[in-house]
Amino acid sequence: MSIEVGSKVQGKVTGITNFGAFVELSGGTTGLVHISEVADSYVKDVNDHLKVGDQVEVKVLSEKDGKLSLSIKKAIDKPEGQTSTYSQRAPRQGRPNSYSKDSRPKSNFKPKENFEDKITRFLKNSEENLSSLKRNTESKRGGRGGRRG
C-alpha cells in the first residue's frame, strides 16, 4: 500500500530518540515524527508524551528518498478557528524605547567632522604626544640636557 503525502494513517511507535519518535505504518514502512511535531505545546522530552508500543494517528508531511516525515500534532483535528498554543499567548507588551528618535537629547548634537578636520586633530595630538614622550625619555637616560662629569 502506497502512503500519500497529506493522508492521515494509524501507526505504532517503535522507537524514541532525543529528537523524535519512529512510527511504523501499515505495510511495514517507518517514518519519523520530529520532536517539534509530537504535540501542540513545547516538548522537552518525547518520553513525556509517547511510549514504545503506543498506537498513534499521524499525518504524512513529506516523503523523500523513501524517508517519511510524520506529524502527530497536525493529525489532530482542531475545532474551527482554534490555533496552536503558541499563537494563543498574550501579545507581547512592548516597553517604550528609551532611545527612540524623538526622545534623544537635542543639546548633545554635534555636526559631523569632515576628514580634513579629523586629520588635523590627529596630527596635532600626535605631535603633542611625541614631544612629551621625547622630553620624558631624554631626561631619564641623561640625553643632551643631562650633566656630564
N, CA, C and O atoms as a GROMACS GRO file, in nm:
protein
  596
    1MET      N    1   0.084  -0.118   0.000
    1MET     CA    2   0.000   0.000   0.000
    1MET      C    3   0.088   0.124   0.000
    1MET      O    4   0.176   0.138   0.084
    2SER      N    5   0.064   0.212  -0.093
    2SER     CA    6   0.140   0.336  -0.105
    2SER      C    7   0.081   0.442  -0.012
    2SER      O    8  -0.041   0.459  -0.007
    3ILE      N    9   0.168   0.512   0.061
    3ILE     CA   10   0.122   0.615   0.154
    3ILE      C   11   0.136   0.750   0.087
    3ILE      O   12   0.244   0.787   0.042
    4GLU      N   13   0.025   0.825   0.082
    4GLU     CA   14   0.025   0.953   0.014
    4GLU      C   15   0.056   1.066   0.111
    4GLU      O   16   0.015   1.063   0.227
    5VAL      N   17   0.128   1.167   0.062
    5VAL     CA   18   0.158   1.286   0.142
    5VAL      C   19   0.027   1.358   0.170
    5VAL      O   20  -0.053   1.378   0.079
    6GLY      N   21   0.006   1.396   0.294
    6GLY     CA   22  -0.117   1.465   0.335
    6GLY      C   23  -0.220   1.373   0.395
    6GLY      O   24  -0.319   1.420   0.452
    7SER      N   25  -0.201   1.242   0.384
    7SER     CA   26  -0.301   1.149   0.438
    7SER      C   27  -0.275   1.124   0.586
    7SER      O   28  -0.163   1.137   0.635
    8LYS      N   29  -0.384   1.087   0.657
    8LYS     CA   30  -0.375   1.052   0.798
    8LYS      C   31  -0.382   0.901   0.809
    8LYS      O   32  -0.472   0.837   0.753
    9VAL      N   33  -0.288   0.843   0.883
    9VAL     CA   34  -0.283   0.698   0.898
    9VAL      C   35  -0.252   0.661   1.043
    9VAL      O   36  -0.200   0.741   1.120
   10GLN      N   37  -0.285   0.537   1.078
   10GLN     CA   38  -0.255   0.485   1.211
   10GLN      C   39  -0.116   0.422   1.208
   10GLN      O   40  -0.075   0.364   1.108
   11GLY      N   41  -0.046   0.434   1.320
   11GLY     CA   42   0.085   0.374   1.329
   11GLY      C   43   0.118   0.336   1.472
   11GLY      O   44   0.045   0.369   1.566
   12LYS      N   45   0.230   0.265   1.487
   12LYS     CA   46   0.272   0.218   1.618
   12LYS      C   47   0.413   0.271   1.644
   12LYS      O   48   0.502   0.258   1.560
   13VAL      N   49   0.433   0.332   1.762
   13VAL     CA   50   0.564   0.386   1.799
   13VAL      C   51   0.659   0.268   1.821
   13VAL      O   52   0.635   0.182   1.905
   14THR      N   53   0.769   0.267   1.743
   14THR     CA   54   0.866   0.158   1.753
   14THR      C   55   0.995   0.200   1.820
   14THR      O   56   1.071   0.115   1.868
   15GLY      N   57   1.020   0.329   1.825
   15GLY     CA   58   1.144   0.375   1.888
   15GLY      C   59   1.136   0.522   1.923
   15GLY      O   60   1.068   0.600   1.855
   16ILE      N   61   1.205   0.560   2.031
   16ILE     CA   62   1.206   0.700   2.074
   16ILE      C   63   1.351   0.745   2.087
   16ILE      O   64   1.434   0.676   2.146
   17THR      N   65   1.380   0.863   2.031
   17THR     CA   66   1.513   0.923   2.043
   17THR      C   67   1.498   1.061   2.106
   17THR      O   68   1.387   1.104   2.135
   18ASN      N   69   1.610   1.129   2.126
   18ASN     CA   70   1.601   1.264   2.183
   18ASN      C   71   1.551   1.366   2.081
   18ASN      O   72   1.519   1.479   2.119
   19PHE      N   73   1.543   1.330   1.954
   19PHE     CA   74   1.496   1.424   1.852
   19PHE      C   75   1.360   1.386   1.793
   19PHE      O   76   1.312   1.455   1.703
   20GLY      N   77   1.298   1.278   1.841
   20GLY     CA   78   1.167   1.241   1.789
   20GLY      C   79   1.134   1.096   1.816
   20GLY      O   80   1.195   1.031   1.901
   21ALA      N   81   1.036   1.046   1.740
   21ALA     CA   82   0.991   0.907   1.757
   21ALA      C   83   0.974   0.842   1.620
   21ALA      O   84   0.929   0.906   1.525
   22PHE      N   85   1.009   0.715   1.612
   22PHE     CA   86   0.990   0.639   1.490
   22PHE      C   87   0.857   0.566   1.499
   22PHE      O   88   0.826   0.501   1.600
   23VAL      N   89   0.778   0.579   1.392
   23VAL     CA   90   0.644   0.519   1.390
   23VAL      C   91   0.636   0.425   1.270
   23VAL      O   92   0.667   0.463   1.157
   24GLU      N   93   0.594   0.301   1.297
   24GLU     CA   94   0.577   0.203   1.190
   24GLU      C   95   0.433   0.210   1.141
   24GLU      O   96   0.339   0.198   1.219
   25LEU      N   97   0.418   0.228   1.010
   25LEU     CA   98   0.286   0.239   0.948
   25LEU      C   99   0.247   0.105   0.886
   25LEU      O  100   0.326   0.011   0.885
   26SER      N  101   0.125   0.098   0.834
   26SER     CA  102   0.081  -0.026   0.769
   26SER      C  103   0.171  -0.053   0.648
   26SER      O  104   0.215   0.040   0.580
   27GLY      N  105   0.196  -0.177   0.624
   27GLY     CA  106   0.283  -0.214   0.512
   27GLY      C  107   0.428  -0.222   0.554
   27GLY      O  108   0.514  -0.249   0.471
   28GLY      N  109   0.457  -0.197   0.682
   28GLY     CA  110   0.594  -0.211   0.731
   28GLY      C  111   0.682  -0.089   0.712
   28GLY      O  112   0.799  -0.093   0.749
   29THR      N  113   0.629   0.019   0.654
   29THR     CA  114   0.711   0.139   0.636
   29THR      C  115   0.720   0.214   0.768
   29THR      O  116   0.627   0.216   0.848
   30THR      N  117   0.835   0.277   0.788
   30THR     CA  118   0.860   0.351   0.912
   30THR      C  119   0.889   0.496   0.878
   30THR      O  120   0.957   0.526   0.780
   31GLY      N  121   0.838   0.586   0.960
   31GLY     CA  122   0.862   0.728   0.943
   31GLY      C  123   0.902   0.792   1.075
   31GLY      O  124   0.891   0.729   1.180
   32LEU      N  125   0.949   0.915   1.068
   32LEU     CA  126   0.994   0.987   1.187
   32LEU      C  127   0.899   1.101   1.220
   32LEU      O  128   0.864   1.182   1.134
   33VAL      N  129   0.858   1.106   1.346
   33VAL     CA  130   0.785   1.221   1.398
   33VAL      C  131   0.889   1.304   1.471
   33VAL      O  132   0.936   1.265   1.578
   34HIS      N  133   0.924   1.420   1.415
   34HIS     CA  134   1.023   1.507   1.480
   34HIS      C  135   0.967   1.558   1.612
   34HIS      O  136   0.845   1.570   1.627
   35ILE      N  137   1.055   1.590   1.707
   35ILE     CA  138   1.012   1.635   1.839
   35ILE      C  139   0.920   1.758   1.830
   35ILE      O  140   0.833   1.777   1.915
   36SER      N  141   0.940   1.841   1.729
   36SER     CA  142   0.856   1.961   1.713
   36SER      C  143   0.717   1.927   1.661
   36SER      O  144   0.628   2.012   1.664
   37GLU      N  145   0.696   1.804   1.615
   37GLU     CA  146   0.567   1.761   1.561
   37GLU      C  147   0.493   1.664   1.653
   37GLU      O  148   0.392   1.606   1.613
   38VAL      N  149   0.544   1.644   1.776
   38VAL     CA  150   0.482   1.549   1.868
   38VAL      C  151   0.356   1.607   1.930
   38VAL      O  152   0.254   1.539   1.938
   39ALA      N  153   0.363   1.732   1.976
   39ALA     CA  154   0.248   1.792   2.044
   39ALA      C  155   0.240   1.939   2.010
   39ALA      O  156   0.334   1.999   1.958
   40ASP      N  157   0.123   1.998   2.040
   40ASP     CA  158   0.099   2.140   2.013
   40ASP      C  159   0.179   2.230   2.107
   40ASP      O  160   0.208   2.344   2.072
   41SER      N  161   0.213   2.179   2.224
   41SER     CA  162   0.289   2.258   2.321
   41SER      C  163   0.437   2.221   2.310
   41SER      O  164   0.475   2.132   2.235
   42TYR      N  165   0.520   2.293   2.387
   42TYR     CA  166   0.664   2.268   2.386
   42TYR      C  167   0.694   2.128   2.440
   42TYR      O  168   0.642   2.090   2.545
   43VAL      N  169   0.777   2.053   2.369
   43VAL     CA  170   0.813   1.918   2.411
   43VAL      C  171   0.961   1.917   2.444
   43VAL      O  172   1.046   1.933   2.357
   44LYS      N  173   0.990   1.898   2.573
   44LYS     CA  174   1.130   1.890   2.615
   44LYS      C  175   1.183   1.748   2.600
   44LYS      O  176   1.297   1.727   2.558
   45ASP      N  177   1.098   1.650   2.635
   45ASP     CA  178   1.136   1.510   2.626
   45ASP      C  179   1.022   1.433   2.562
   45ASP      O  180   0.908   1.438   2.609
   46VAL      N  181   1.052   1.362   2.455
   46VAL     CA  182   0.950   1.285   2.382
   46VAL      C  183   0.888   1.179   2.472
   46VAL      O  184   0.771   1.146   2.457
   47ASN      N  185   0.968   1.125   2.565
   47ASN     CA  186   0.919   1.021   2.656
   47ASN      C  187   0.804   1.068   2.745
   47ASN      O  188   0.728   0.986   2.796
   48ASP      N  189   0.792   1.199   2.764
   48ASP     CA  190   0.680   1.254   2.842
   48ASP      C  191   0.548   1.242   2.767
   48ASP      O  192   0.442   1.249   2.829
   49HIS      N  193   0.552   1.224   2.636
   49HIS     CA  194   0.432   1.222   2.553
   49HIS      C  195   0.403   1.086   2.490
   49HIS      O  196   0.287   1.050   2.467
   50LEU      N  197   0.509   1.010   2.461
   50LEU     CA  198   0.492   0.882   2.390
   50LEU      C  199   0.570   0.770   2.457
   50LEU      O  200   0.669   0.794   2.526
   51LYS      N  201   0.522   0.646   2.435
   51LYS     CA  202   0.594   0.527   2.480
   51LYS      C  203   0.602   0.430   2.363
   51LYS      O  204   0.516   0.431   2.275
   52VAL      N  205   0.704   0.348   2.362
   52VAL     CA  206   0.717   0.246   2.259
   52VAL      C  207   0.596   0.154   2.269
   52VAL      O  208   0.562   0.106   2.377
   53GLY      N  209   0.531   0.130   2.156
   53GLY     CA  210   0.413   0.045   2.151
   53GLY      C  211   0.283   0.124   2.144
   53GLY      O  212   0.177   0.066   2.118
   54ASP      N  213   0.288   0.256   2.166
   54ASP     CA  214   0.167   0.339   2.157
   54ASP      C  215   0.112   0.338   2.015
   54ASP      O  216   0.188   0.344   1.918
   55GLN      N  217  -0.021   0.332   2.002
   55GLN     CA  218  -0.086   0.347   1.873
   55GLN      C  219  -0.118   0.496   1.857
   55GLN      O  220  -0.183   0.557   1.942
   56VAL      N  221  -0.073   0.555   1.747
   56VAL     CA  222  -0.094   0.698   1.724
   56VAL      C  223  -0.146   0.721   1.583
   56VAL      O  224  -0.122   0.642   1.492
   57GLU      N  225  -0.218   0.831   1.569
   57GLU     CA  226  -0.259   0.875   1.435
   57GLU      C  227  -0.162   0.982   1.391
   57GLU      O  228  -0.135   1.077   1.465
   58VAL      N  229  -0.108   0.968   1.271
   58VAL     CA  230  -0.010   1.064   1.220
   58VAL      C  231  -0.053   1.113   1.083
   58VAL      O  232  -0.127   1.047   1.011
   59LYS      N  233  -0.004   1.231   1.049
   59LYS     CA  234  -0.027   1.286   0.916
   59LYS      C  235   0.108   1.281   0.843
   59LYS      O  236   0.211   1.316   0.900
   60VAL      N  237   0.106   1.237   0.718
   60VAL     CA  238   0.227   1.227   0.640
   60VAL      C  239   0.259   1.366   0.583
   60VAL      O  240   0.183   1.420   0.503
   61LEU      N  241   0.372   1.424   0.627
   61LEU     CA  242   0.411   1.558   0.582
   61LEU      C  243   0.486   1.554   0.451
   61LEU      O  244   0.459   1.633   0.360
   62SER      N  245   0.582   1.463   0.440
   62SER     CA  246   0.661   1.455   0.317
   62SER      C  247   0.726   1.318   0.306
   62SER      O  248   0.734   1.242   0.402
   63GLU      N  249   0.772   1.289   0.184
   63GLU     CA  250   0.842   1.164   0.157
   63GLU      C  251   0.958   1.198   0.065
   63GLU      O  252   0.940   1.251  -0.045
   64LYS      N  253   1.079   1.167   0.112
   64LYS     CA  254   1.196   1.196   0.030
   64LYS      C  255   1.293   1.079   0.041
   64LYS      O  256   1.333   1.042   0.152
   65ASP      N  257   1.330   1.022  -0.069
   65ASP     CA  258   1.423   0.908  -0.075
   65ASP      C  259   1.377   0.793   0.015
   65ASP      O  260   1.459   0.728   0.079
   66GLY      N  261   1.246   0.769   0.019
   66GLY     CA  262   1.192   0.660   0.099
   66GLY      C  263   1.178   0.692   0.246
   66GLY      O  264   1.134   0.607   0.324
   67LYS      N  265   1.214   0.813   0.288
   67LYS     CA  266   1.203   0.853   0.428
   67LYS      C  267   1.076   0.935   0.445
   67LYS      O  268   1.052   1.031   0.372
   68LEU      N  269   0.995   0.895   0.544
   68LEU     CA  270   0.868   0.964   0.569
   68LEU      C  271   0.883   1.062   0.685
   68LEU      O  272   0.940   1.028   0.789
   69SER      N  273   0.832   1.181   0.666
   69SER     CA  274   0.826   1.280   0.773
   69SER      C  275   0.681   1.284   0.820
   69SER      O  276   0.590   1.308   0.740
   70LEU      N  277   0.659   1.260   0.951
   70LEU     CA  278   0.525   1.248   1.005
   70LEU      C  279   0.499   1.354   1.111
   70LEU      O  280   0.592   1.413   1.166
   71SER      N  281   0.370   1.378   1.138
   71SER     CA  282   0.331   1.473   1.242
   71SER      C  283   0.211   1.420   1.319
   71SER      O  284   0.111   1.379   1.260
   72ILE      N  285   0.223   1.422   1.452
   72ILE     CA  286   0.109   1.384   1.536
   72ILE      C  287   0.020   1.506   1.558
   72ILE      O  288  -0.102   1.494   1.554
   73LYS      N  289   0.081   1.622   1.581
   73LYS     CA  290   0.000   1.741   1.611
   73LYS      C  291  -0.083   1.787   1.491
   73LYS      O  292  -0.190   1.844   1.510
   74LYS      N  293  -0.037   1.764   1.370
   74LYS     CA  294  -0.115   1.805   1.252
   74LYS      C  295  -0.222   1.702   1.217
   74LYS      O  296  -0.311   1.730   1.136
   75ALA      N  297  -0.215   1.584   1.277
   75ALA     CA  298  -0.316   1.481   1.253
   75ALA      C  299  -0.439   1.505   1.340
   75ALA      O  300  -0.546   1.451   1.311
   76ILE      N  301  -0.425   1.585   1.445
   76ILE     CA  302  -0.537   1.612   1.536
   76ILE      C  303  -0.625   1.720   1.475
   76ILE      O  304  -0.577   1.829   1.443
   77ASP      N  305  -0.754   1.690   1.459
   77ASP     CA  306  -0.847   1.788   1.405
   77ASP      C  307  -0.881   1.890   1.513
   77ASP      O  308  -0.927   1.853   1.621
   78LYS      N  309  -0.858   2.017   1.485
   78LYS     CA  310  -0.889   2.123   1.580
   78LYS      C  311  -1.025   2.182   1.546
   78LYS      O  312  -1.064   2.185   1.428
   79PRO      N  313  -1.098   2.229   1.645
   79PRO     CA  314  -1.225   2.298   1.617
   79PRO      C  315  -1.198   2.422   1.531
   79PRO      O  316  -1.089   2.478   1.533
   80GLU      N  317  -1.298   2.463   1.458
   80GLU     CA  318  -1.286   2.576   1.366
   80GLU      C  319  -1.240   2.701   1.441
   80GLU      O  320  -1.296   2.736   1.544
   81GLY      N  321  -1.138   2.768   1.389
   81GLY     CA  322  -1.091   2.893   1.446
   81GLY      C  323  -0.987   2.875   1.555
   81GLY      O  324  -0.926   2.973   1.597
   82GLN      N  325  -0.963   2.753   1.603
   82GLN     CA  326  -0.863   2.732   1.707
   82GLN      C  327  -0.727   2.715   1.642
   82GLN      O  328  -0.713   2.651   1.537
   83THR      N  329  -0.627   2.775   1.705
   83THR     CA  330  -0.491   2.765   1.653
   83THR      C  331  -0.404   2.699   1.758
   83THR      O  332  -0.452   2.659   1.864
   84SER      N  333  -0.276   2.688   1.731
   84SER     CA  334  -0.184   2.623   1.824
   84SER      C  335  -0.167   2.707   1.950
   84SER      O  336  -0.201   2.825   1.952
   85THR      N  337  -0.113   2.645   2.054
   85THR     CA  338  -0.095   2.717   2.181
   85THR      C  339   0.008   2.827   2.169
   85THR      O  340   0.008   2.921   2.249
   86TYR      N  341   0.096   2.818   2.072
   86TYR     CA  342   0.196   2.923   2.056
   86TYR      C  343   0.131   3.054   2.016
   86TYR      O  344   0.172   3.160   2.064
   87SER      N  345   0.030   3.050   1.932
   87SER     CA  346  -0.033   3.173   1.888
   87SER      C  347  -0.140   3.219   1.985
   87SER      O  348  -0.196   3.328   1.967
   88GLN      N  349  -0.172   3.138   2.088
   88GLN     CA  350  -0.272   3.178   2.185
   88GLN      C  351  -0.212   3.261   2.297
   88GLN      O  352  -0.286   3.314   2.381
   89ARG      N  353  -0.082   3.274   2.301
   89ARG     CA  354  -0.018   3.352   2.406
   89ARG      C  355  -0.060   3.498   2.395
   89ARG      O  356  -0.096   3.545   2.287
   90ALA      N  357  -0.055   3.568   2.507
   90ALA     CA  358  -0.089   3.709   2.509
   90ALA      C  359   0.013   3.785   2.425
   90ALA      O  360   0.130   3.749   2.423
   91PRO      N  361  -0.031   3.888   2.355
   91PRO     CA  362   0.063   3.964   2.275
   91PRO      C  363   0.170   4.028   2.364
   91PRO      O  364   0.141   4.068   2.476
   92ARG      N  365   0.288   4.036   2.314
   92ARG     CA  366   0.400   4.090   2.390
   92ARG      C  367   0.379   4.237   2.414
   92ARG      O  368   0.353   4.314   2.322
   93GLN      N  369   0.392   4.275   2.539
   93GLN     CA  370   0.377   4.416   2.574
   93GLN      C  371   0.511   4.484   2.553
   93GLN      O  372   0.608   4.455   2.622
   94GLY      N  373   0.516   4.573   2.458
   94GLY     CA  374   0.641   4.644   2.430
   94GLY      C  375   0.658   4.760   2.524
   94GLY      O  376   0.563   4.832   2.556
   95ARG      N  377   0.780   4.777   2.569
   95ARG     CA  378   0.804   4.894   2.652
   95ARG      C  379   0.858   5.003   2.562
   95ARG      O  380   0.918   4.975   2.458
   96PRO      N  381   0.839   5.128   2.601
   96PRO     CA  382   0.886   5.235   2.514
   96PRO      C  383   1.038   5.232   2.502
   96PRO      O  384   1.109   5.212   2.601
   97ASN      N  385   1.084   5.252   2.385
   97ASN     CA  386   1.227   5.251   2.359
   97ASN      C  387   1.286   5.382   2.409
   97ASN      O  388   1.250   5.489   2.361
   98SER      N  389   1.376   5.373   2.505
   98SER     CA  390   1.431   5.495   2.565
   98SER      C  391   1.524   5.568   2.469
   98SER      O  392   1.562   5.682   2.494
   99TYR      N  393   1.561   5.503   2.359
   99TYR     CA  394   1.649   5.566   2.263
   99TYR      C  395   1.580   5.587   2.129
   99TYR      O  396   1.644   5.580   2.024
  100SER      N  397   1.452   5.611   2.132
  100SER     CA  398   1.383   5.634   2.006
  100SER      C  399   1.426   5.767   1.947
  100SER      O  400   1.483   5.851   2.017
  101LYS      N  401   1.400   5.786   1.823
  101LYS     CA  402   1.446   5.905   1.752
  101LYS      C  403   1.396   6.035   1.816
  101LYS      O  404   1.468   6.135   1.821
  102ASP      N  405   1.272   6.032   1.865
  102ASP     CA  406   1.214   6.153   1.920
  102ASP      C  407   1.262   6.183   2.061
  102ASP      O  408   1.255   6.298   2.105
  103SER      N  409   1.310   6.083   2.134
  103SER     CA  410   1.347   6.104   2.273
  103SER      C  411   1.494   6.135   2.292
  103SER      O  412   1.538   6.153   2.406
  104ARG      N  413   1.573   6.141   2.186
  104ARG     CA  414   1.715   6.172   2.201
  104ARG      C  415   1.734   6.315   2.248
  104ARG      O  416   1.662   6.405   2.203
  105PRO      N  417   1.830   6.338   2.336
  105PRO     CA  418   1.854   6.475   2.379
  105PRO      C  419   1.905   6.559   2.262
  105PRO      O  420   1.996   6.517   2.190
  106LYS      N  421   1.847   6.674   2.244
  106LYS     CA  422   1.882   6.760   2.130
  106LYS      C  423   2.007   6.843   2.158
  106LYS      O  424   2.074   6.886   2.064
  107SER      N  425   2.041   6.867   2.287
  107SER     CA  426   2.151   6.956   2.322
  107SER      C  427   2.287   6.895   2.291
  107SER      O  428   2.385   6.969   2.277
  108ASN      N  429   2.298   6.763   2.281
  108ASN     CA  430   2.426   6.698   2.256
  108ASN      C  431   2.455   6.680   2.107
  108ASN      O  432   2.545   6.605   2.071
  109PHE      N  433   2.382   6.746   2.023
  109PHE     CA  434   2.401   6.730   1.880
  109PHE      C  435   2.532   6.795   1.837
  109PHE      O  436   2.556   6.912   1.866
  110LYS      N  437   2.616   6.718   1.766
  110LYS     CA  438   2.741   6.771   1.712
  110LYS      C  439   2.740   6.746   1.562
  110LYS      O  440   2.710   6.635   1.518
  111PRO      N  441   2.773   6.846   1.485
  111PRO     CA  442   2.780   6.821   1.341
  111PRO      C  443   2.896   6.726   1.314
  111PRO      O  444   2.996   6.724   1.387
  112LYS      N  445   2.882   6.647   1.210
  112LYS     CA  446   2.987   6.551   1.176
  112LYS      C  447   3.113   6.624   1.134
  112LYS      O  448   3.110   6.725   1.065
  113GLU      N  449   3.225   6.568   1.179
  113GLU     CA  450   3.356   6.624   1.147
  113GLU      C  451   3.399   6.569   1.011
  113GLU      O  452   3.386   6.450   0.985
  114ASN      N  453   3.450   6.657   0.925
  114ASN     CA  454   3.493   6.606   0.795
  114ASN      C  455   3.633   6.546   0.806
  114ASN      O  456   3.697   6.558   0.911
  115PHE      N  457   3.680   6.483   0.704
  115PHE     CA  458   3.805   6.409   0.706
  115PHE      C  459   3.926   6.500   0.735
  115PHE      O  460   4.014   6.463   0.813
  116GLU      N  461   3.930   6.617   0.673
  116GLU     CA  462   4.043   6.707   0.693
  116GLU      C  463   4.054   6.751   0.839
  116GLU      O  464   4.164   6.760   0.893
  117ASP      N  465   3.939   6.779   0.903
  117ASP     CA  466   3.940   6.819   1.044
  117ASP      C  467   3.991   6.705   1.132
  117ASP      O  468   4.066   6.727   1.227
  118LYS      N  469   3.950   6.583   1.099
  118LYS     CA  470   3.996   6.468   1.176
  118LYS      C  471   4.148   6.450   1.163
  118LYS      O  472   4.215   6.422   1.262
  119ILE      N  473   4.201   6.465   1.042
  119ILE     CA  474   4.345   6.450   1.019
  119ILE      C  475   4.421   6.560   1.093
  119ILE      O  476   4.523   6.532   1.155
  120THR      N  477   4.373   6.682   1.088
  120THR     CA  478   4.438   6.794   1.156
  120THR      C  479   4.443   6.768   1.307
  120THR      O  480   4.546   6.788   1.372
  121ARG      N  481   4.330   6.724   1.363
  121ARG     CA  482   4.324   6.695   1.506
  121ARG      C  483   4.419   6.581   1.542
  121ARG      O  484   4.487   6.586   1.644
  122PHE      N  485   4.424   6.478   1.458
  122PHE     CA  486   4.511   6.364   1.483
  122PHE      C  487   4.658   6.406   1.481
  122PHE      O  488   4.735   6.367   1.569
  123LEU      N  489   4.698   6.485   1.382
  123LEU     CA  490   4.838   6.529   1.373
  123LEU      C  491   4.877   6.614   1.492
  123LEU      O  492   4.988   6.600   1.545
  124LYS      N  493   4.789   6.702   1.534
  124LYS     CA  494   4.816   6.788   1.650
  124LYS      C  495   4.837   6.703   1.775
  124LYS      O  496   4.932   6.725   1.850
  125ASN      N  497   4.747   6.607   1.797
  125ASN     CA  498   4.760   6.519   1.913
  125ASN      C  499   4.887   6.435   1.905
  125ASN      O  500   4.955   6.415   2.006
  126SER      N  501   4.921   6.386   1.787
  126SER     CA  502   5.040   6.306   1.768
  126SER      C  503   5.166   6.385   1.800
  126SER      O  504   5.256   6.334   1.867
  127GLU      N  505   5.174   6.510   1.752
  127GLU     CA  506   5.290   6.596   1.778
  127GLU      C  507   5.306   6.621   1.928
  127GLU      O  508   5.417   6.615   1.981
  128GLU      N  509   5.194   6.649   1.996
  128GLU     CA  510   5.199   6.674   2.140
  128GLU      C  511   5.246   6.548   2.214
  128GLU      O  512   5.329   6.557   2.304
  129ASN      N  513   5.192   6.434   2.177
  129ASN     CA  514   5.231   6.309   2.242
  129ASN      C  515   5.378   6.276   2.219
  129ASN      O  516   5.446   6.232   2.311
  130LEU      N  517   5.427   6.296   2.097
  130LEU     CA  518   5.567   6.267   2.066
  130LEU      C  519   5.662   6.360   2.141
  130LEU      O  520   5.765   6.315   2.193
  131SER      N  521   5.628   6.488   2.148
  131SER     CA  522   5.717   6.581   2.216
  131SER      C  523   5.722   6.552   2.366
  131SER      O  524   5.830   6.560   2.425
  132SER      N  525   5.608   6.518   2.428
  132SER     CA  526   5.611   6.487   2.572
  132SER      C  527   5.685   6.355   2.596
  132SER      O  528   5.757   6.343   2.696
  133LEU      N  529   5.670   6.258   2.509
  133LEU     CA  530   5.740   6.132   2.522
  133LEU      C  531   5.891   6.152   2.508
  133LEU      O  532   5.968   6.096   2.586
  134LYS      N  533   5.931   6.232   2.411
  134LYS     CA  534   6.073   6.259   2.388
  134LYS      C  535   6.134   6.331   2.508
  134LYS      O  536   6.244   6.297   2.552
  135ARG      N  537   6.063   6.428   2.560
  135ARG     CA  538   6.109   6.504   2.676
  135ARG      C  539   6.128   6.411   2.796
  135ARG      O  540   6.229   6.421   2.866
  136ASN      N  541   6.034   6.323   2.821
  136ASN     CA  542   6.042   6.233   2.936
  136ASN      C  543   6.153   6.130   2.922
  136ASN      O  544   6.222   6.101   3.020
  137THR      N  545   6.172   6.074   2.805
  137THR     CA  546   6.275   5.970   2.789
  137THR      C  547   6.414   6.029   2.791
  137THR      O  548   6.505   5.963   2.842
  138GLU      N  549   6.437   6.149   2.739
  138GLU     CA  550   6.571   6.209   2.738
  138GLU      C  551   6.616   6.244   2.879
  138GLU      O  552   6.734   6.227   2.911
  139SER      N  553   6.526   6.292   2.963
  139SER     CA  554   6.566   6.330   3.098
  139SER      C  555   6.599   6.206   3.181
  139SER      O  556   6.680   6.215   3.273
  140LYS      N  557   6.539   6.093   3.153
  140LYS     CA  558   6.562   5.972   3.231
  140LYS      C  559   6.694   5.903   3.195
  140LYS      O  560   6.756   5.841   3.281
  141ARG      N  561   6.736   5.913   3.071
  141ARG     CA  562   6.858   5.843   3.034
  141ARG      C  563   6.977   5.937   3.018
  141ARG      O  564   7.082   5.896   2.970
  142GLY      N  565   6.962   6.060   3.057
  142GLY     CA  566   7.075   6.155   3.053
  142GLY      C  567   7.113   6.193   2.913
  142GLY      O  568   7.230   6.182   2.875
  143GLY      N  569   7.020   6.238   2.837
  143GLY     CA  570   7.045   6.276   2.699
  143GLY      C  571   7.113   6.410   2.691
  143GLY      O  572   7.195   6.442   2.777
  144ARG      N  573   7.082   6.490   2.589
  144ARG     CA  574   7.150   6.616   2.561
  144ARG      C  575   7.156   6.711   2.679
  144ARG      O  576   7.260   6.771   2.706
  145GLY      N  577   7.046   6.725   2.750
  145GLY     CA  578   7.043   6.825   2.856
  145GLY      C  579   7.099   6.775   2.987
  145GLY      O  580   7.099   6.849   3.085
  146GLY      N  581   7.147   6.651   2.993
  146GLY     CA  582   7.196   6.595   3.118
  146GLY      C  583   7.335   6.645   3.155
  146GLY      O  584   7.405   6.701   3.071
  147ARG      N  585   7.374   6.625   3.281
  147ARG     CA  586   7.508   6.669   3.327
  147ARG      C  587   7.614   6.573   3.276
  147ARG      O  588   7.591   6.454   3.259
  148ARG      N  589   7.729   6.630   3.254
  148ARG     CA  590   7.843   6.545   3.215
  148ARG      C  591   7.951   6.566   3.320
  148ARG      O  592   7.976   6.678   3.363
  149GLY      N  593   8.010   6.463   3.357
  149GLY     CA  594   8.105   6.478   3.465
  149GLY      C  595   8.239   6.446   3.430
  149GLY      O  596   8.329   6.454   3.515
   0.00000   0.00000   0.00000
